[in-house]
Amino acid sequence: MKKPTLKAPKLKAPGLSAVKGGSRTGQSLLAGAAVLGLVFGIAELRAPASPTAGAGGQRTTTQVERTSLVCPMPLQGAVGTTNLTLFSPEGGTGGAGTGLLADVTPDNVLAAQNPVRPPAAPSGDPSGQPSGQPSGQASGQPSGQPSGQASGQPSGSAAKGGPPVLDSRITLAKPGVPATGPAANNSDAGGAFAIATGNLAPGFTVTQTTSTEGIASLSGVRCAPSGTSFWFAGASTVNDRSDYVTLVNADSLPAVVDLRLYGDKGLIDNDLATGIAIAPGTSQSYALNGYSKGQVADLAVHVVARSGRVGVGLHARDGSKGADWLEPSVDPAPTVTVPGIPSDVTTAHLVVATDSPDDADLKVQLSGKNGWFTPAGKESIHVKAGMTATLDFQFTADTRDGASAIRLTPSDPAHAAPVVAGLRVDRENKGKTESAWLAGGAPVGPRASIADNRGGQTALMLTATDTDAKVRVTSSAGASGGTPATKEVSVAAGTTVSVDGLDPAGVNGPYAITVETLSGGPVLAARQLSIGVKDVPTFTTQQLRDDHATVQVPHVAGDPGVVLK
């Protein structure tokens, strides 16, 4: 039974005339003491909150209630098709939530600050879907406004002076089944943002995939939360390379961003790369060759938000040799593992960078069928302070067997400098080349998911770094049908395993893959999507990273003494 809250009776502080024999000062002190006694008495009589699990300074674990992600602008100046796929794994608790994706515009960003609700159905349409479109389909034509500008005149109630209405492009109906739809198809379209609440928030993920024409290529990227620091290793401004950074402000506050470029001679000083202002609800793209002061073959790019937050992407295009989004690297660390090297690539180009004031001497290892091994002639790499360094690999049957990963560790653990790493891998067929850019990764943790996998075109690579591990791999139903499938996979320490038979039975439309760590590890995972176009082995590779579906919440107890502090 809940304890009643006892309230002190309303009492007047004793008047000065009631304190006999006391001086005015003494009477004031006694009056003040009486008032404090009343306040303190109320604190003491108020029953404290009931103790819960995690009392005594411990923490409790609870699921996240809202997840927000930002997707970069669709490819600039390229003709092709961009699709976005949303997914939340089953298992989320709580009430039915809302999942949606919308274009980044000032009105949409402002509307998203309010509690997210399903968009209202048009008059006469009881379906509840946006703009009369079915779930997972585009809600209408893009605005056609230039990148970085407001998307157009306010719509809905905003045009009438009311609060802005969130105009969603794709709606996710329930956990366990993806929703997919096209991105804005004009060449100057802005970025997008996605929000999931309730039982859709834990593990919510979005993947953006573009198939381009002209030079056949496939570009894929995981949409990620807005942040203040992003690292990319492997950019370039030489020859036919066309690399650019996209900055998307999906918040209601302005952001100020610096682009820090590191080359083989150190940090490139350029005032134009500092203090870049990104207004709320806008997107901008910046070609790197405008900031590198000449051609630089191997760049590491650190995007830092001085104020506000942004979503960041970096896309690379190397003439007719391929194109893709660079995978963002984990934050600098003394040990870095780059997972997801496909079994059929023959060459790879490693770029390592450090912003440390100390040099980094690193031991190089590849994962093999019997564990980590040192490749002959590629035993180590030396990275000077504040610079980049490179290493090239030629893969043959003698150097590795199947999919692989690269691990960099300090040659001397007592002198370890933090580094970031990126790896370009090339597939060749009939003289045609396609490229993808991998990066230093993070373990999948308890669970991680990736959306937009396709029947007969998907490969999953798992690497156990330190100890043997066992994981559970679940393939969801497709966006338009299919039966989910689950299997357990064992991964020996220092090896990379390619998982076969991923496609769910009767799959129709893109599906999602979820990896859960059951024992051992840590485990790093990467998904490869391959779609052949005109004999070109087009592919893209993205990592699966811990979905952080739960958070630690400290136990809070009442402290009556706070009124005396």
C-alpha positions in Angstrom: 0.0 0.0 0.0 1.3 3.4 -0.9 2.4 5.4 2.1 0.4 8.7 2.6 2.2 11.9 2.1 2.0 13.8 5.3 1.9 17.6 5.1 2.7 19.9 7.9 -0.2 22.2 9.0 -0.1 25.8 7.8 1.5 27.7 10.7 2.6 31.2 11.0 6.1 31.9 12.2 5.9 33.2 15.8 5.7 36.9 15.9 8.3 39.0 17.7 5.8 39.8 20.5 5.4 36.1 21.2 9.0 35.8 22.2 9.3 37.1 25.7 12.5 38.6 27.0 14.3 38.2 23.7 16.0 40.9 21.8 14.9 41.8 18.3 18.0 39.9 16.9 17.3 36.8 19.1 13.6 36.9 18.2 14.6 36.9 14.5 16.9 34.0 14.9 14.2 32.0 16.7 11.7 32.8 14.1 14.1 31.7 11.3 14.8 28.5 13.2 11.1 27.8 13.4 10.6 28.3 9.7 13.5 26.0 8.9 12.1 23.4 11.3 8.8 23.5 9.4 10.6 23.1 6.0 12.8 20.3 7.4 9.7 18.7 8.9 8.0 18.5 5.6 11.0 16.9 4.0 11.2 14.3 6.8 7.5 13.5 6.7 7.3 13.0 2.9 7.7 9.3 2.2 10.7 8.5 0.0 10.3 6.7 -3.4 10.0 2.9 -3.1 13.4 1.2 -3.6 13.8 -0.6 -6.9 16.4 -2.8 -8.5 19.7 -1.0 -8.7 19.4 0.7 -5.3 22.5 1.3 -3.3 24.4 3.2 -6.0 23.8 0.5 -8.7 22.4 1.1 -12.2 19.4 -0.5 -13.9 19.2 -1.3 -17.6 16.3 -0.1 -19.7 15.5 0.0 -23.4 15.9 3.2 -25.4 12.6 5.0 -26.1 13.7 7.1 -29.1 16.3 6.6 -31.8 17.3 9.3 -34.4 19.5 8.7 -37.4 20.7 11.0 -40.3 21.3 9.9 -43.9 23.6 11.8 -46.2 22.5 13.6 -49.4 22.0 11.3 -52.4 24.9 11.3 -54.8 25.6 14.7 -56.3 25.9 14.9 -60.1 25.2 11.2 -60.6 22.3 9.6 -62.5 21.0 6.6 -60.7 18.5 5.2 -58.1 18.8 5.7 -54.4 16.7 3.6 -52.0 16.3 3.9 -48.2 15.4 0.9 -46.0 14.2 1.1 -42.4 14.2 -1.8 -39.9 13.8 -2.5 -36.2 14.4 -6.0 -34.8 11.7 -7.8 -32.8 12.0 -7.8 -29.0 11.4 -4.2 -28.2 9.1 -3.7 -25.2 6.6 -1.0 -24.4 3.8 0.4 -26.4 3.5 0.4 -30.2 5.9 3.0 -31.5 6.3 5.1 -34.6 9.1 4.7 -37.2 9.5 7.1 -40.1 12.0 8.8 -42.5 11.6 12.4 -43.8 13.6 14.8 -45.9 15.7 17.3 -44.0 13.9 20.6 -44.3 13.5 23.4 -41.8 9.8 22.6 -41.4 10.4 18.9 -40.9 13.2 19.4 -38.5 11.1 21.8 -36.4 8.1 19.5 -36.5 10.3 16.5 -35.3 11.0 18.3 -32.0 7.5 17.5 -31.0 6.5 14.0 -30.0 6.5 11.9 -33.2 3.1 10.5 -34.1 1.9 8.7 -37.3 1.1 11.3 -40.0 -2.6 12.1 -40.2 -4.4 10.4 -43.1 -5.8 12.7 -45.8 -9.5 13.4 -45.7 -11.5 10.3 -46.8 -8.5 8.0 -46.4 -8.8 5.8 -43.3 -5.4 4.1 -43.8 -3.4 6.5 -41.8 -0.5 6.4 -44.3 1.2 9.6 -45.3 -0.1 11.4 -48.5 -2.2 8.3 -49.3 0.8 6.2 -50.1 1.3 2.7 -48.7 3.9 2.2 -45.9 7.4 2.1 -47.3 6.6 4.1 -50.4 7.6 7.6 -51.3 5.2 10.2 -50.1 5.6 12.5 -53.1 7.9 14.3 -55.3 11.1 16.0 -53.9 11.1 19.8 -53.4 13.6 20.5 -56.2 15.3 23.2 -54.1 19.1 23.5 -54.2 21.2 21.7 -51.6 21.7 23.5 -48.4 18.6 25.7 -48.9 15.1 25.4 -47.3 13.0 22.8 -49.1 10.3 25.2 -50.1 7.2 26.9 -48.6 5.8 25.5 -45.4 3.0 22.9 -46.0 0.0 21.9 -44.0 -0.8 23.9 -40.9 2.6 25.7 -41.1 1.4 27.5 -44.2 -1.6 28.8 -42.3 0.5 30.1 -39.4 0.2 26.9 -37.3 3.0 24.6 -36.2 4.9 22.7 -38.9 3.7 19.3 -40.0 6.2 16.5 -40.4 6.0 15.2 -44.0 7.3 11.7 -43.9 8.7 9.8 -46.9 8.7 6.3 -45.5 6.8 4.7 -42.6 7.9 1.6 -40.7 4.8 -0.3 -39.6 6.1 -2.9 -37.1 9.3 -4.6 -35.8 10.8 -7.5 -37.8 9.7 -6.4 -41.2 11.6 -3.7 -43.2 10.1 -0.8 -45.0 11.7 0.6 -48.1 11.2 3.5 -50.6 13.1 5.8 -52.9 15.0 8.9 -51.8 14.5 12.3 -53.5 15.5 11.8 -57.1 16.8 15.3 -58.0 20.5 15.8 -58.2 20.5 18.6 -55.6 18.3 16.7 -53.0 19.2 17.2 -49.3 19.7 14.6 -46.7 17.1 12.6 -44.7 16.5 11.8 -41.1 14.7 8.9 -39.4 13.1 8.6 -36.0 11.8 5.6 -34.2 9.9 5.6 -30.8 8.4 3.0 -28.5 9.0 -0.7 -29.4 10.5 0.4 -32.7 13.4 2.4 -31.1 15.6 -0.4 -29.8 17.9 -1.5 -32.7 16.4 0.9 -35.2 18.6 1.1 -38.4 18.5 2.6 -41.8 20.5 1.9 -44.9 20.9 4.0 -48.0 21.9 2.3 -51.3 22.6 4.0 -54.7 23.0 2.2 -58.0 24.5 4.7 -60.5 24.5 4.6 -64.3 27.3 5.8 -66.6 30.1 4.3 -64.6 28.4 1.2 -63.1 28.8 1.3 -59.3 27.0 0.6 -56.1 27.3 3.0 -53.1 26.0 2.1 -49.7 26.0 3.8 -46.3 24.5 3.2 -42.8 22.6 6.2 -41.6 24.0 7.2 -38.2 23.2 9.5 -35.3 24.1 13.2 -35.5 27.4 13.8 -33.7 30.4 16.1 -33.2 33.3 14.0 -34.4 33.7 11.8 -37.5 36.9 10.2 -38.9 37.4 8.9 -42.5 40.7 7.4 -43.8 41.3 6.9 -47.5 40.1 10.0 -49.2 42.1 11.5 -52.0 42.2 14.5 -54.4 44.5 13.2 -57.1 43.9 12.4 -60.8 40.3 11.3 -61.5 39.3 11.2 -57.8 36.2 13.2 -56.9 35.7 13.1 -53.2 33.2 15.3 -51.2 31.9 15.6 -47.7 28.2 16.0 -47.0 27.0 17.8 -43.9 23.4 17.5 -42.8 21.9 19.5 -39.9 18.8 17.6 -38.7 18.6 19.6 -35.5 16.8 22.8 -34.7 20.0 24.6 -33.7 22.7 25.9 -36.1 26.0 24.0 -36.3 29.6 25.2 -37.0 32.0 22.7 -38.4 35.7 22.3 -39.1 37.2 20.0 -41.7 40.7 18.8 -40.7 42.6 17.1 -43.5 45.7 15.1 -42.8 48.2 14.0 -45.5 51.6 12.4 -45.7 53.1 15.8 -44.7 50.8 16.5 -41.8 47.7 18.6 -41.1 46.8 20.8 -44.1 46.2 24.3 -42.9 43.3 26.0 -44.8 41.2 28.8 -43.3 38.4 27.9 -45.7 37.9 24.6 -43.9 37.1 26.2 -40.6 34.0 27.7 -39.2 31.6 26.2 -41.8 28.1 27.2 -40.8 25.2 24.7 -41.4 21.7 26.2 -40.7 19.0 24.0 -39.1 17.2 21.8 -41.5 19.7 22.2 -44.3 22.3 20.0 -46.2 25.6 21.0 -47.8 28.3 19.2 -49.8 32.0 20.3 -50.1 34.5 18.9 -52.6 37.7 18.0 -50.9 39.9 19.3 -53.7 39.0 22.8 -52.6 40.7 22.3 -49.2 43.7 20.1 -49.9 45.9 22.8 -51.5 46.9 20.6 -54.4 46.7 16.9 -55.1 47.1 14.6 -52.1 47.0 10.9 -52.7 46.0 9.6 -49.2 44.0 11.7 -46.8 42.4 11.3 -43.4 39.5 13.6 -42.8 38.3 14.6 -39.3 35.0 16.4 -39.2 34.6 18.3 -36.0 31.5 20.3 -34.9 32.5 23.2 -32.8 28.9 23.9 -31.9 25.7 21.9 -32.7 25.6 18.5 -34.2 25.6 17.2 -37.8 25.3 14.0 -39.8 28.3 13.4 -42.0 29.1 11.3 -45.1 32.2 11.1 -47.4 31.8 9.8 -50.9 34.6 8.8 -53.2 34.6 8.4 -56.9 37.7 7.2 -58.8 36.9 7.9 -62.5 35.8 4.6 -64.1 37.4 2.5 -61.4 34.5 2.6 -58.9 32.8 4.7 -56.3 31.3 4.3 -52.8 30.8 6.0 -49.5 33.8 5.7 -47.2 32.9 3.8 -44.0 33.5 6.0 -41.0 36.3 4.8 -38.7 35.9 4.3 -35.0 37.6 6.9 -32.9 41.4 6.8 -32.8 42.7 3.9 -30.7 46.1 2.0 -30.3 44.6 -1.2 -31.8 42.4 -1.1 -34.9 40.7 -4.0 -36.8 39.3 -3.5 -40.3 36.8 -6.2 -41.1 35.0 -7.2 -44.3 37.7 -7.9 -46.9 35.8 -10.0 -49.5 37.2 -13.3 -50.6 37.5 -12.3 -54.3 39.4 -9.1 -54.1 43.0 -9.2 -55.2 44.3 -5.8 -54.2 43.9 -3.6 -51.2 45.3 -0.2 -50.2 45.6 0.6 -46.5 45.7 4.2 -45.2 46.6 4.8 -41.5 46.6 8.2 -39.8 47.3 9.6 -36.4 46.7 13.1 -34.9 48.8 12.2 -31.9 52.0 14.2 -31.2 53.8 10.8 -31.1 54.7 8.4 -34.0 52.8 5.1 -34.2 54.7 1.9 -34.9 52.2 -0.9 -35.7 52.3 -4.6 -36.2 50.2 -5.8 -39.2 48.2 -9.0 -39.1 45.6 -10.7 -41.3 42.9 -13.1 -40.2 43.5 -16.6 -41.6 41.9 -20.0 -41.4 44.2 -20.8 -38.4 44.1 -17.4 -36.7 46.0 -14.1 -37.0 49.2 -14.3 -39.1 51.7 -11.7 -40.3 51.8 -11.3 -44.1 55.3 -11.7 -45.6 56.9 -8.3 -46.5 54.0 -6.4 -44.8 54.9 -7.0 -41.2 54.6 -3.4 -39.9 53.8 0.2 -40.7 55.2 3.4 -39.3 53.0 6.5 -39.1 54.6 9.8 -38.3 52.9 12.1 -35.8 50.0 14.0 -37.3 50.4 12.3 -40.7 49.2 9.4 -42.9 51.0 6.3 -44.1 50.0 3.6 -46.6 50.5 -0.1 -47.3 49.5 -2.1 -50.4 48.5 -5.7 -50.5 48.3 -8.2 -53.3 46.1 -11.1 -52.2 46.7 -14.6 -53.6 45.8 -18.1 -52.5 49.2 -18.3 -50.7 48.5 -15.2 -48.6 45.0 -15.9 -47.4 42.0 -18.2 -47.9 38.6 -16.7 -48.1 37.3 -13.5 -46.6 39.6 -11.7 -44.2 40.3 -8.8 -41.8 43.3 -6.6 -41.0 44.4 -5.9 -37.4 46.9 -3.2 -36.4 48.5 -3.4 -32.9 51.3 -1.4 -31.3 54.7 -2.9 -31.9 55.6 -1.7 -28.4 52.5 -1.6 -26.1 54.4 0.8 -23.8 54.5 3.3 -26.6 51.1 3.2 -28.2 49.7 6.0 -30.2 46.0 6.2 -31.3 45.3 5.7 -35.0 42.5 5.5 -37.5 42.6 3.2 -40.5 40.8 2.8 -43.9 41.1 0.2 -46.6 40.2 0.4 -50.2 39.5 -3.0 -51.8 39.0 -3.6 -55.6 37.1 -6.3 -57.5 38.0 -6.9 -61.1 36.2 -8.6 -63.9 37.0 -8.6 -67.6 39.2 -5.5 -67.1 36.5 -3.6 -65.3 36.9 -2.5 -61.7 34.7 -1.6 -58.7 35.9 -0.3 -55.4 34.7 -0.2 -51.8 36.2 1.6 -48.8 36.3 -0.3 -45.4 37.4 1.2 -42.0 38.4 0.4 -38.5 35.4 -1.2 -36.9 33.7 -1.8 -33.5 32.3 -5.1 -32.2 28.6 -5.9 -32.7 28.3 -6.1 -28.9 25.1 -7.8 -27.7 23.3 -7.1 -31.0 23.6 -5.3 -34.3 21.5 -5.1 -37.5 21.9 -4.0 -41.1 19.0 -3.4 -43.6 18.7 -3.6 -47.4 20.0 -7.1 -48.0 18.8 -8.8 -51.2 18.2 -12.4 -52.2 21.2 -14.1 -53.8 23.3 -10.9 -53.5 24.3 -10.7 -49.9 27.3 -12.0 -48.0 28.1 -11.7 -44.2 31.6 -11.8 -42.8 32.3 -12.4 -39.1 35.7 -11.9 -37.4 36.5 -12.9 -33.8 39.4 -10.8 -32.6 40.5 -12.3 -29.2 38.7 -15.5 -28.3 36.4 -18.0 -29.9 32.9 -16.8 -30.3 29.4 -18.0 -31.1 26.7 -15.7 -32.6 23.1 -16.0 -33.7 22.4 -14.7 -37.2 18.7 -13.8 -38.0 17.4 -12.9 -41.4 14.1 -11.0 -41.2 11.2 -11.3 -43.6 11.4 -9.3 -46.7 9.7 -5.9 -47.0 7.0 -7.6 -49.2 7.1 -11.2 -47.8 9.2 -14.1 -46.6 9.8 -16.3 -43.6 12.5 -15.2 -41.1 15.5 -17.6 -40.7 17.9 -18.1 -37.8 21.2 -19.9 -37.4 24.1 -20.1 -34.9 27.6 -19.6 -36.2 30.9 -20.4 -34.4 33.9 -18.2 -35.2 37.4 -19.2 -34.0 39.7 -16.5 -32.6 41.7 -14.7 -35.3 39.5 -16.1 -38.2 36.9 -14.6 -40.5 33.9 -16.8 -41.4 31.6 -16.2 -44.4 28.0 -17.1 -43.5 26.1 -19.0 -46.2 22.4 -19.5 -46.6 21.3 -16.0 -45.4 18.3 -15.5 -47.6 14.9 -16.1 -45.8 12.6 -18.6 -47.5 10.3 -16.9 -50.0 11.9 -13.5 -49.5 10.3 -10.7 -51.4 12.0 -7.3 -51.3 15.0 -6.3 -49.2 15.4 -7.9 -45.8 17.5 -7.2 -42.7 20.2 -9.2 -40.9 20.7 -9.2 -37.1 23.8 -10.6 -35.4 23.7 -11.3 -31.6 26.8 -12.3 -29.6 26.0 -15.5 -27.6 29.5 -16.1 -26.1 33.2 -15.2 -26.5 34.4 -12.5 -28.9 34.5 -9.6 -29.5 33.0 -10.2 -32.9 33.2 -7.7 -35.8 30.8 -8.1 -38.7 30.4 -6.7 -42.2 27.8 -7.1 -44.9 28.6 -7.2 -48.6 25.9 -6.4 -51.2 26.8 -7.3 -54.8 24.7 -6.4 -57.8 26.3 -7.1 -61.2 25.8 -4.4 -63.8 27.1 -4.8 -67.4 29.8 -7.3 -66.3 31.1 -4.9 -63.6 31.2 -6.6 -60.2 29.5 -3.8 -58.4 29.5 -4.1 -54.6 29.3 -2.2 -51.4 30.3 -3.2 -47.8 28.9 -1.9 -44.5 29.7 -2.8 -41.0 27.2 -4.0 -38.4 27.8 -2.0 -35.1 26.3 -2.3 -31.6 22.8 -1.0 -31.8 22.9 0.3 -28.2 19.3 -0.8 -27.7 19.7 -0.4 -23.9 21.0 2.3 -21.6 22.2 2.3 -18.0 20.1 4.4 -15.7 21.4 5.3 -12.2 19.1 4.8 -9.3 17.9 8.1 -7.8 16.9 8.3 -4.1 15.4 11.2 -2.2 17.8 13.1 0.1 16.0 15.1 2.8 19.2 16.7 3.8 19.4 18.6 0.5 17.4 21.5 2.0 20.3 22.1 4.5 23.0 21.9 1.9 
